[in-house]
Structure formats: structure tokens, C-alpha cells
């Protein structure tokens, strides 16, 4: 029993010293210390200037090496060849389009001259027949309606 009594006495003392007010004050104190530490870390410049300079030097050297290794003359020549190829294709396409249009027009004119007389006569006769037939049907329709109205 003595052990349990001692625990109760100790916990009672601790509870009397440890209140919500004291806990809030301790927590606010730790938050304040943390905030000051973070502000200091954001405001103060980094201490590793030496390593930053070494890193920048390494980056510059690697960029210079990369640029030195680029085949600049080859790239220029490839671009020139591409431009020449596009220009040749454009001129050939324009010439081909003009020539094909001219040949097509000539062939149409030649075909039209040979077949135009016979085909035109047949088409004209068929058109006249259809026109006359329609006129007859209209005439019959009017006569039929006139008779049915009387």
C-alpha cells in the first residue's frame, strides 16, 4: 500500500504544478522559439558561398564543353539543304500544277469539239421531247380540272 500511496502523492503534486495555464505557456514558448529559428533561417544568407561558386564554375565549364562539341557547321549545312529542297519542291509543284491544268484544258477542248455536235443534237432533241411531254400533261391537267369544275 505504501507504493500506491506514494504514487498518489506524487501524482497529486505533479497535477497541482501542471495546469492548463502552465501547459499553454510552455507550448507558446516553444512555438515562439521555432518561429524565431525559421525567420532567422529565411533571412540570413547561406554560409556555403564557397560551394556555390564551385558549382557555378562547374556549370559554366560544362556549358562551354557542350557548345564546343556541337557540330555548328554541319547544322548550318543541313538547314541550307532543307531550304533548297523545299524551294525545289515548291517550284516543281507550281510547274506541274500549271502544266497539268493546261493539258487538261487542251484535252477537254479537243474532246468537246469532236463530240459536241452529235451529243448536243441528241441532248437537244431529248430536252425538246421532255418539254413537249410536260406541256401536254399540263394541258390535260387544266382541261381535266376545267371539266370537273363545270
C-alpha positions as CSV (number, residue, x, y, z in Angstrom):
1,X,0.0,0.0,0.0
2,X,2.8,2.3,0.6
3,X,3.8,2.2,-3.1
4,X,0.3,3.2,-4.2
5,X,0.1,5.9,-1.6
6,X,3.4,7.4,-2.8
7,X,2.2,7.3,-6.4
8,X,-0.9,9.1,-5.4
9,X,1.0,11.7,-3.5
10,X,3.5,12.2,-6.4
11,X,0.7,12.5,-9.0
12,X,-1.2,14.9,-6.8
13,X,1.9,17.2,-6.6
14,X,2.5,16.9,-10.3
15,X,-1.1,17.7,-11.1
16,X,-1.0,20.7,-8.8
17,X,2.1,22.1,-10.5
18,X,1.0,21.1,-14.1
19,X,-2.1,23.1,-15.0
20,X,-3.6,24.1,-18.4
21,X,-2.3,27.6,-17.9
22,X,1.3,26.3,-17.5
23,X,0.9,23.9,-20.4
24,X,-0.3,26.8,-22.7
25,X,2.6,29.0,-21.6
26,X,5.2,26.2,-22.3
27,X,3.6,25.5,-25.7
28,X,3.6,29.2,-26.7
29,X,7.3,29.4,-25.6
30,X,8.3,26.5,-27.9
31,X,6.2,28.0,-30.8
32,X,8.0,31.3,-30.3
33,X,11.4,29.7,-30.4
34,X,10.5,27.7,-33.5
35,X,9.2,30.9,-35.3
36,X,12.4,32.8,-34.4
37,X,14.6,30.0,-35.7
38,X,12.6,29.8,-39.0
39,X,12.8,33.6,-39.5
40,X,16.5,33.5,-38.9
41,X,16.9,30.7,-41.4
42,X,15.0,32.6,-44.1
43,X,16.6,36.0,-43.6
44,X,20.2,35.0,-43.1
45,X,22.3,34.4,-46.3
46,X,23.6,30.9,-46.8
47,X,27.0,30.2,-45.4
48,X,28.1,28.0,-48.3
49,X,29.3,30.7,-50.7
50,X,32.4,28.7,-51.5
51,X,30.4,25.6,-52.6
52,X,28.0,27.8,-54.7
53,X,30.9,29.4,-56.5
54,X,32.4,26.0,-57.3
55,X,29.1,24.7,-58.5
56,X,28.6,27.8,-60.8
57,X,32.1,27.3,-62.2
58,X,31.3,23.6,-62.9
59,X,28.1,24.5,-64.7
60,X,29.8,27.2,-66.8
61,X,32.5,24.7,-67.8
62,X,30.0,22.1,-68.8
63,X,28.0,24.6,-70.9
64,X,31.2,25.6,-72.7
65,X,32.1,22.0,-73.4
66,X,28.6,21.2,-74.7
67,X,28.7,24.2,-77.0
68,X,32.2,23.3,-78.2
69,X,31.1,19.8,-79.1
70,X,28.1,20.9,-81.2
71,X,28.7,20.5,-84.9
72,X,27.7,24.0,-85.9
73,X,28.9,23.8,-89.5
74,X,27.0,20.6,-90.1
75,X,23.8,22.0,-88.6
76,X,24.1,25.1,-90.9
77,X,24.7,22.9,-94.0
78,X,21.7,20.7,-93.1
79,X,19.5,23.8,-92.8
80,X,20.7,25.1,-96.2
81,X,20.0,21.7,-97.8
82,X,16.5,21.7,-96.3
83,X,15.8,25.2,-97.6
84,X,17.0,24.2,-101.1
85,X,14.9,21.1,-101.0
86,X,11.7,23.0,-100.1
87,X,12.4,25.6,-102.8
88,X,12.8,22.9,-105.5
89,X,9.7,21.1,-104.4
90,X,7.6,24.3,-104.4
91,X,8.8,25.3,-107.9
92,X,8.2,21.8,-109.3
93,X,4.8,21.6,-107.8
94,X,3.9,25.0,-109.3
95,X,5.2,23.9,-112.7
96,X,3.4,20.6,-112.5
97,X,0.1,22.2,-111.5
98,X,0.3,24.7,-114.3
99,X,1.2,22.0,-116.9
100,X,-1.4,19.6,-115.8
101,X,-4.1,22.3,-115.8
102,X,-3.1,23.3,-119.3
103,X,-3.0,19.8,-120.6
104,X,-6.4,19.1,-119.0
105,X,-7.9,22.2,-120.6
106,X,-6.5,21.2,-124.0
107,X,-7.8,17.7,-123.8
108,X,-11.3,19.0,-122.8
109,X,-11.4,21.4,-125.7
110,X,-10.3,18.6,-128.1
111,X,-12.9,16.2,-126.8
112,X,-15.6,18.8,-126.8
113,X,-15.0,19.7,-130.4
114,X,-15.2,16.1,-131.6
115,X,-18.2,15.0,-129.6
116,X,-20.1,18.3,-129.2
117,X,-22.0,18.3,-132.4
118,X,-23.5,14.8,-132.2
119,X,-24.0,14.9,-128.4
120,X,-25.5,18.3,-128.4
121,X,-28.0,17.4,-131.1
122,X,-29.1,14.3,-129.1
123,X,-29.4,16.2,-125.9
124,X,-31.3,19.0,-127.6
125,X,-33.8,16.5,-129.1
126,X,-34.3,14.7,-125.8
127,X,-34.9,18.1,-124.0
128,X,-37.5,19.1,-126.6
129,X,-39.3,15.8,-126.2
130,X,-39.5,16.1,-122.4
131,X,-40.6,19.8,-122.7
132,X,-43.4,18.9,-125.1
133,X,-44.5,16.0,-122.9
134,X,-44.7,18.2,-119.8
135,X,-46.6,20.8,-121.8
136,X,-49.2,18.1,-122.9
137,X,-49.6,16.9,-119.3
138,X,-50.2,20.4,-118.1
139,X,-52.7,21.0,-120.8
140,X,-54.5,17.7,-120.0
141,X,-54.5,18.6,-116.3
142,X,-56.0,22.1,-116.9
143,X,-58.6,20.7,-119.2
144,X,-59.5,17.9,-116.8
145,X,-59.8,20.4,-113.9
146,X,-61.9,22.8,-116.0
147,X,-64.3,20.0,-117.0
148,X,-64.6,18.8,-113.4
149,X,-65.3,22.3,-112.2
150,X,-68.2,22.9,-114.7
